[in-house]
Amino acid sequence: MGTKRTKKLLNKSVFVTAKERICYLFDHFDSLYISLSGGKDSSVLVNLAIEEAEKRNRLPVDVLIVDFEAQFQHTEDFLKRLIRAGKVNQYWVCLPITLRNAVSQFQPKWMCWDPNCKDIWVRSIPDVKGVISKPEQLPFFEIGTEFEDFVIGFADWYQKQKGTEIAVVIGIRADESLNRYQTIKNVRKIRYKHKQWTTQMIKGVYMAYPIYDWKARDIWIVNGRRGWDYNRIYDLMHKAGVKLSLQRLCQPFGDEQRKSLWLYQLLEPDTWQKLVGRVEGCNFGGRYTKSQGRILGHYRFKLPKGMTYRQYSKQILRSLPPELENHYREKIFKFLQWWRKHGPSKGITYIPDFADSKLESRRQVPSWRRICKVLIKNDYSCRGLSFGHVKSSKANSKP
């Protein structure tokens, strides 16, 4: 079973290897749950776990569904079909969680299931067993908790409920992004019994990535051969001409996810109409992230005549809301200070307006052009200035 592509040295298909990893998790953890988004990767992971759990008489399988409200209706429909099969025990979370909004400089974050916006919610809270829609249902939760903090808080709460080490099984694939690849390959991380495809989240909690070495085509080959159900929104994406590697589901307003925002308008017009009225900048993001060379999709932009990048950067900063302006000023200050202390020419007081474009793209030199691009793209985490990905508002990063 599996594709013809095999793992080097092991001579096993990725399907067989993933099943062995799932078996390993059931062998070593009495309690585990799967992070289920309704996307193709996590769905395949759930089906793999269900098959193994049936053999061991360990059904139902626990799953965590963090519902971002602004999701395709097809996603909710698929999750309900999965639940009706009676093989999963779901924690379906519909709580006011703070999320990134990369399509607006005036509302850099938004809150799904905001109780003050109930009349304009994109969807109603699903009427299914296991829905967690009241903050008091989870003792650690506070209204406005950021998503990254919620994930850790839930894992800690679940582990304490079980009273033993747990595994959080996540369907990420290393070929989707450099960040995901680094998550797997990081040799300095704490792992479970030296398994490279695991990472310690907190004490007693380990994240596991059984399908990290799969390709997108492997997902669909296995779905077809096993006859597994899946989210039908992918059929619409295929008809719309979206490449397999670009077919992803997530909250639509993140820094990377915004590139696919236009799909809502094409695939689910009714959902799109509600999105536009729900989150500020939605229509702007749908228009300016679709094509190459657009403002939010890529770095291309023209410097206003007669201005330097430094001047333009400061003009943009002055136009931002005070809170957002301060956020970027703090990041820029740290960026400039770091290069003055640690750059090739230590002690420099002058940052060039622009430098060699190739060196800038590799982030090997500082320049005001790099700063300007970050502001133009509304790069809230300032990854264009070599800051690490911000996991929460409480996290501090260094360039």
Wavefront OBJ file of the C-alpha trace (Angstrom):
o trace
v 0.000 0.000 0.000
v 1.230 3.541 -0.669
v 2.998 5.223 -3.548
v 6.009 4.034 -5.496
v 8.061 6.735 -3.838
v 10.046 5.156 -1.017
v 12.023 6.448 1.876
v 15.754 6.330 1.364
v 17.574 3.484 3.127
v 14.382 2.138 4.729
v 12.867 1.055 1.385
v 9.328 1.560 2.700
v 6.446 3.520 1.261
v 5.436 6.631 3.178
v 2.089 4.971 3.910
v 3.698 1.978 5.623
v 6.073 4.231 7.558
v 3.208 6.451 8.736
v 1.261 3.399 9.954
v 4.323 2.287 11.912
v 4.556 5.705 13.554
v 0.873 5.609 14.469
v 1.401 2.149 15.994
v 4.368 3.505 17.934
v 2.233 6.282 19.399
v -0.495 3.871 20.498
v 2.175 1.600 21.987
v 3.772 4.357 24.073
v 0.898 6.712 24.941
v -2.239 5.738 26.790
v -3.773 9.074 25.828
v -3.447 11.145 22.673
v -5.512 13.446 20.517
v -5.325 14.555 16.913
v -5.441 18.193 15.886
v -8.186 18.139 13.241
v -8.732 21.153 11.003
v -10.881 19.438 8.395
v -8.075 19.774 5.860
v -6.688 16.921 3.781
v -3.621 16.229 5.956
v -5.283 16.047 9.356
v -8.198 14.095 7.881
v -5.910 11.376 6.544
v -4.170 11.298 9.914
v -7.485 10.743 11.699
v -8.379 7.888 9.365
v -4.987 6.264 9.939
v -5.490 6.533 13.698
v -9.043 5.163 13.509
v -7.848 2.073 11.625
v -5.208 1.357 14.262
v -7.531 2.155 17.187
v -10.108 -0.313 15.867
v -7.518 -3.099 15.941
v -6.662 -2.254 19.552
v -10.218 -1.650 20.765
v -9.295 1.954 21.585
v -12.121 3.768 19.847
v -13.194 6.513 19.851
v -10.128 8.591 18.974
v -9.914 12.016 20.638
v -9.740 14.967 18.229
v -9.357 18.701 18.819
v -11.240 20.925 16.372
v -10.467 24.632 16.740
v -13.229 26.295 14.745
v -12.171 29.732 13.456
v -15.748 30.732 12.498
v -14.484 32.173 9.169
v -14.277 28.803 7.468
v -15.772 27.110 4.430
v -19.211 25.628 5.014
v -17.869 22.510 3.279
v -15.421 22.101 6.166
v -18.192 22.031 8.763
v -20.180 19.587 6.607
v -17.222 17.205 6.366
v -16.485 17.331 10.091
v -20.113 16.524 10.879
v -19.994 13.516 8.540
v -16.863 12.290 10.322
v -18.496 12.696 13.716
v -21.650 10.848 12.673
v -19.526 7.757 11.991
v -19.121 7.519 15.778
v -15.376 6.775 15.785
v -14.057 10.048 17.184
v -14.577 11.893 20.457
v -14.454 15.557 19.535
v -13.510 18.667 21.449
v -15.062 21.146 19.000
v -13.903 24.568 20.178
v -15.898 27.689 19.247
v -14.404 30.251 21.609
v -13.406 33.928 21.174
v -9.769 33.408 20.174
v -7.574 36.203 18.814
v -6.156 35.619 15.334
v -3.884 37.465 12.940
v -5.472 39.760 10.341
v -2.814 40.415 7.707
v -5.147 42.232 5.297
v -5.667 45.333 7.424
v -3.326 47.782 9.102
v -6.182 49.210 11.131
v -7.271 45.872 12.548
v -4.089 43.737 12.701
v -5.920 41.115 14.762
v -9.476 39.865 14.911
v -11.428 37.652 17.289
v -13.403 34.689 16.023
v -16.726 34.021 17.780
v -16.518 37.503 19.300
v -19.589 37.728 21.583
v -19.926 41.427 20.680
v -20.216 40.574 16.967
v -22.709 37.738 17.198
v -25.091 39.358 14.716
v -22.432 39.265 11.950
v -20.827 35.878 12.628
v -19.925 34.070 9.434
v -21.477 30.850 10.743
v -23.566 29.748 13.682
v -22.032 27.549 16.370
v -22.395 23.957 15.111
v -25.142 21.964 16.771
v -23.100 18.856 17.580
v -22.091 16.952 20.675
v -18.831 18.064 22.253
v -18.999 21.734 21.286
v -17.083 23.988 23.674
v -18.580 27.451 23.206
v -18.509 28.892 26.724
v -15.224 30.130 28.273
v -16.062 28.523 31.617
v -15.931 25.085 29.983
v -12.130 25.362 29.923
v -10.708 26.717 33.201
v -7.514 28.067 31.584
v -9.302 30.073 28.885
v -9.751 33.842 28.840
v -11.630 35.794 26.185
v -9.171 37.037 23.577
v -6.565 34.345 24.186
v -4.282 34.083 21.158
v -4.448 30.894 19.129
v -0.861 29.829 19.858
v -1.451 30.244 23.605
v -4.733 28.346 23.405
v -3.081 25.340 21.769
v -0.566 25.086 24.607
v -3.196 25.736 27.251
v -5.479 23.011 25.906
v -2.648 20.469 25.717
v -1.688 21.227 29.327
v -5.329 20.930 30.446
v -5.836 17.648 28.562
v -2.628 16.185 29.999
v -3.704 17.028 33.536
v -7.108 15.427 32.915
v -5.428 12.202 31.808
v -2.697 12.254 34.461
v -0.072 10.809 32.151
v 2.190 11.789 29.252
v 0.204 12.538 26.116
v 0.838 12.910 22.395
v -0.640 15.673 20.269
v -0.746 14.265 16.752
v -0.454 16.909 14.032
v -0.781 16.506 10.281
v 1.974 18.770 9.028
v 4.148 17.944 6.022
v 7.694 19.255 5.741
v 7.400 20.097 2.041
v 4.733 22.756 2.653
v 7.042 25.385 4.120
v 10.555 25.997 5.411
v 9.213 26.580 8.925
v 7.612 23.125 8.940
v 10.778 21.531 7.591
v 12.830 23.185 10.331
v 10.332 21.978 12.945
v 11.105 18.403 11.956
v 14.844 18.703 11.325
v 15.760 20.791 14.373
v 18.444 18.741 16.129
v 18.393 20.862 19.284
v 14.754 20.257 20.176
v 13.659 17.888 22.932
v 12.191 14.737 21.380
v 10.305 11.711 22.646
v 12.776 8.820 22.960
v 14.975 10.404 20.273
v 12.302 10.175 17.577
v 13.058 12.983 15.113
v 9.391 13.265 14.102
v 8.407 14.313 17.636
v 8.858 17.561 19.573
v 8.213 18.331 23.223
v 5.605 21.066 23.577
v 5.654 21.314 27.375
v 6.483 18.874 30.148
v 4.493 15.692 29.631
v 3.220 16.739 26.191
v 4.820 15.702 22.896
v 3.811 16.740 19.407
v 4.055 14.011 16.772
v 4.115 14.333 12.965
v 3.506 10.864 11.464
v 3.051 12.097 7.861
v 5.768 14.753 7.797
v 7.497 13.138 4.783
v 4.378 12.818 2.607
v 3.713 14.803 -0.551
v 0.310 16.243 -1.461
v -0.232 13.534 -4.060
v 0.264 10.835 -1.394
v -2.768 12.176 0.464
v -5.042 11.745 -2.531
v -3.620 8.375 -3.556
v -4.355 6.954 -0.100
v -7.811 8.572 0.037
v -8.663 6.995 -3.309
v -7.341 3.537 -2.523
v -8.869 3.365 0.948
v -12.140 5.031 -0.018
v -11.884 7.558 2.810
v -14.185 10.559 2.989
v -12.673 14.036 2.650
v -13.578 17.722 2.564
v -15.361 18.352 -0.753
v -14.029 21.905 -0.929
v -10.930 20.333 -2.502
v -13.019 19.206 -5.470
v -13.989 22.830 -6.035
v -10.375 23.952 -5.666
v -9.350 21.417 -8.294
v -12.042 22.654 -10.669
v -10.828 26.211 -10.077
v -7.346 25.189 -11.256
v -5.581 25.424 -7.880
v -2.437 23.273 -7.779
v -2.356 20.388 -5.304
v 0.540 21.986 -3.427
v -1.474 25.197 -2.908
v -4.720 23.622 -1.721
v -4.754 24.480 1.981
v -7.300 25.269 4.679
v -6.812 27.588 7.624
v -8.158 30.819 9.029
v -8.064 32.983 5.877
v -6.474 36.164 7.173
v -2.995 35.009 8.274
v 0.213 36.274 6.678
v 0.528 33.216 4.435
v -3.130 32.190 4.301
v -4.282 35.536 2.879
v -2.857 34.535 -0.493
v -5.793 32.137 -0.893
v -8.455 34.521 0.393
v -9.796 35.115 -3.126
v -10.869 31.457 -3.278
v -13.741 32.137 -0.881
v -15.222 34.554 -3.383
v -14.992 31.950 -6.136
v -15.856 28.724 -4.290
v -18.414 29.826 -1.669
v -19.897 33.225 -2.616
v -22.333 33.216 0.313
v -19.493 32.657 2.774
v -17.447 35.363 1.057
v -20.237 37.899 1.458
v -20.323 37.242 5.185
v -16.524 37.455 5.448
v -16.486 40.917 3.875
v -18.886 42.187 6.517
v -17.084 40.391 9.335
v -13.365 41.240 9.107
v -11.900 44.591 8.118
v -9.746 44.535 4.982
v -11.253 41.312 3.646
v -12.278 42.710 0.253
v -8.955 44.543 -0.095
v -7.056 41.353 0.711
v -9.060 39.304 -1.771
v -8.237 41.786 -4.509
v -4.554 42.422 -3.800
v -3.276 38.955 -2.930
v -4.521 37.033 -5.959
v -1.998 37.931 -8.660
v 1.779 38.129 -8.751
v 3.164 41.595 -8.356
v 0.251 42.718 -6.180
v 0.881 44.652 -2.970
v 0.174 41.965 -0.381
v 1.271 38.979 -2.407
v 4.817 39.985 -3.294
v 7.516 42.547 -2.597
v 7.156 44.552 -5.813
v 6.303 48.197 -5.317
v 7.431 51.541 -6.656
v 9.198 54.080 -4.488
v 7.446 57.494 -4.714
v 9.400 59.942 -6.843
v 11.835 62.120 -4.904
v 11.775 59.967 -1.748
v 14.332 57.638 -0.200
v 13.329 54.295 1.349
v 14.039 55.744 4.761
v 11.747 58.702 4.120
v 9.023 56.493 2.712
v 9.251 54.102 5.666
v 8.821 56.945 8.140
v 5.886 58.323 6.170
v 4.165 54.939 6.255
v 4.802 54.652 9.997
v 3.190 58.045 10.639
v 0.080 56.926 8.737
v -0.512 53.847 10.904
v -2.733 53.609 13.981
v -0.706 54.458 17.134
v -0.627 50.894 18.512
v 0.524 49.417 15.205
v 3.030 52.237 14.662
v 4.614 51.543 18.058
v 4.743 47.813 17.298
v 6.698 48.369 14.089
v 8.933 51.061 15.595
v 10.002 48.672 18.368
v 10.808 45.946 15.836
v 12.715 48.342 13.569
v 14.691 49.706 16.521
v 15.735 46.177 17.533
v 16.638 45.392 13.930
v 18.866 48.472 13.593
v 20.464 47.963 17.011
v 21.250 44.321 16.261
v 23.055 45.145 13.028
v 25.015 47.938 14.689
v 26.221 45.548 17.394
v 26.576 42.262 15.524
v 26.871 43.115 11.834
v 30.019 42.618 9.720
v 31.073 46.186 10.523
v 30.424 46.361 14.243
v 29.773 49.785 15.681
v 28.339 51.243 12.464
v 25.934 54.111 12.929
v 24.704 54.321 9.353
v 22.233 51.896 7.776
v 22.193 52.198 3.943
v 19.034 53.182 2.129
v 19.400 50.067 -0.042
v 22.019 47.398 -0.729
v 22.647 44.577 -3.175
v 19.206 43.083 -3.851
v 20.507 39.504 -3.719
v 22.114 40.057 -0.326
v 18.925 41.735 0.891
v 16.791 38.802 -0.245
v 19.124 36.453 1.648
v 18.860 38.800 4.665
v 22.628 39.168 4.852
v 22.688 42.968 4.925
v 20.521 45.634 6.566
v 18.817 48.405 4.603
v 15.872 50.756 4.760
v 14.488 49.062 1.666
v 14.053 45.868 3.701
v 12.226 47.874 6.374
v 10.042 49.523 3.761
v 9.038 46.167 2.260
v 7.979 44.875 5.673
v 5.698 47.893 6.170
v 4.246 47.690 2.663
v 3.423 43.992 3.100
v 1.997 44.500 6.589
v 4.452 41.855 7.825
v 3.352 42.027 11.463
v 5.908 39.487 12.679
v 8.655 41.307 10.737
v 10.018 38.099 9.293
v 11.410 40.203 6.458
v 13.751 41.690 9.070
v 14.845 38.204 10.189
v 12.680 38.075 13.290
v 11.456 34.637 14.250
v 7.803 33.735 13.792
v 5.862 35.256 16.697
v 4.050 32.486 18.552
v 2.027 34.854 20.692
v 1.847 38.439 21.787
v 3.868 37.444 24.840
v 6.765 36.085 22.808
v 9.906 38.106 22.287
v 11.992 37.595 19.159
v 15.436 38.620 18.029
v 16.514 39.321 14.416
l 1 2 3 4 5 6 7 8 9 10 11 12 13 14 15 16 17 18 19 20 21 22 23 24 25 26 27 28 29 30 31 32 33 34 35 36 37 38 39 40 41 42 43 44 45 46 47 48 49 50 51 52 53 54 55 56 57 58 59 60 61 62 63 64 65 66 67 68 69 70 71 72 73 74 75 76 77 78 79 80 81 82 83 84 85 86 87 88 89 90 91 92 93 94 95 96 97 98 99 100 101 102 103 104 105 106 107 108 109 110 111 112 113 114 115 116 117 118 119 120 121 122 123 124 125 126 127 128 129 130 131 132 133 134 135 136 137 138 139 140 141 142 143 144 145 146 147 148 149 150 151 152 153 154 155 156 157 158 159 160 161 162 163 164 165 166 167 168 169 170 171 172 173 174 175 176 177 178 179 180 181 182 183 184 185 186 187 188 189 190 191 192 193 194 195 196 197 198 199 200 201 202 203 204 205 206 207 208 209 210 211 212 213 214 215 216 217 218 219 220 221 222 223 224 225 226 227 228 229 230 231 232 233 234 235 236 237 238 239 240 241 242 243 244 245 246 247 248 249 250 251 252 253 254 255 256 257 258 259 260 261 262 263 264 265 266 267 268 269 270 271 272 273 274 275 276 277 278 279 280 281 282 283 284 285 286 287 288 289 290 291 292 293 294 295 296 297 298 299 300 301 302 303 304 305 306 307 308 309 310 311 312 313 314 315 316 317 318 319 320 321 322 323 324 325 326 327 328 329 330 331 332 333 334 335 336 337 338 339 340 341 342 343 344 345 346 347 348 349 350 351 352 353 354 355 356 357 358 359 360 361 362 363 364 365 366 367 368 369 370 371 372 373 374 375 376 377 378 379 380 381 382 383 384 385 386 387 388 389 390 391 392 393 394 395 396 397 398 399
